[in-house]
Amino acid sequence: MATRTKVQDDQTEANPKTAEQGELPSNTVKDPADWTTGGESMTGAQASYLKTLSEEAGEAFDANLSKADASKRIDELQSATGRGRNH
């Protein structure tokens, strides 16, 4: 059995989603509203994936979204299409 450290316990308590998944929190997970580059145009990868998701969901694709808005829209469309779920 692995022994957890106090730091691991504190990190897990600070992030309920992580606690549910049994993983340590990541500093790469950040609300898009807090991104320093969130107002920039979405990346090519975001645009490509968003276009695919939009087509699958039968929704309009907006090529003028910011990085942050594209990320939020991707989350919405993943929910609608069932993509991106961890099984």
C-alpha positions in Angstrom: 0.0 0.0 0.0 1.4 3.4 -1.0 1.9 6.0 1.8 0.4 9.4 1.1 2.2 12.5 2.3 0.6 15.5 4.1 1.2 17.6 0.9 -0.7 15.0 -1.2 -3.5 15.0 1.3 -3.6 18.8 1.4 -3.6 19.0 -2.4 -6.4 16.5 -2.8 -8.5 18.3 -0.2 -8.0 21.6 -2.0 -9.3 20.1 -5.3 -12.6 18.1 -4.9 -12.6 17.0 -8.5 -9.1 15.5 -8.0 -10.2 13.8 -4.8 -13.0 12.1 -6.7 -10.6 10.9 -9.4 -8.0 9.8 -6.9 -5.3 11.9 -8.7 -3.1 14.7 -7.6 -4.1 18.1 -8.8 -2.4 19.6 -11.8 -1.2 23.1 -12.1 -2.1 22.9 -15.8 -5.8 22.9 -15.1 -6.9 26.6 -15.0 -10.2 28.3 -15.6 -10.1 29.9 -19.1 -11.3 33.1 -17.5 -8.0 33.3 -15.7 -5.8 32.7 -18.7 -3.4 35.5 -19.5 -3.7 34.7 -23.2 -7.4 33.9 -23.1 -8.3 37.0 -25.2 -6.1 35.9 -28.1 -7.5 34.2 -31.1 -8.1 30.5 -30.7 -5.3 28.1 -31.7 -5.3 26.1 -34.9 -5.8 22.9 -32.8 -8.7 24.4 -31.0 -10.3 25.6 -34.3 -9.9 22.1 -35.9 -11.4 20.3 -32.9 -14.1 22.8 -32.4 -15.1 22.5 -36.0 -15.3 18.7 -35.7 -17.4 18.9 -32.5 -19.7 21.6 -34.0 -20.4 19.4 -37.0 -21.0 16.3 -34.8 -23.4 18.3 -32.6 -25.1 20.0 -35.6 -24.2 23.4 -34.2 -22.7 26.4 -35.9 -18.9 26.9 -35.9 -17.7 30.3 -34.9 -14.2 30.9 -36.2 -13.8 34.2 -34.3 -13.7 32.9 -30.8 -10.9 33.7 -28.4 -8.8 31.0 -26.8 -10.8 31.1 -23.6 -14.2 31.1 -25.3 -13.1 28.3 -27.6 -12.1 26.3 -24.6 -15.5 26.8 -23.0 -17.3 26.0 -26.2 -15.3 22.8 -26.6 -16.3 21.8 -23.1 -20.0 22.5 -23.9 -19.8 20.5 -27.2 -18.0 17.6 -25.6 -20.8 17.3 -23.1 -23.4 17.5 -26.0 -21.6 14.9 -28.1 -20.2 12.6 -25.4 -16.7 13.2 -26.6 -13.8 13.8 -24.2 -15.3 11.8 -21.3 -13.0 9.7 -19.2 -14.1 6.1 -19.0 
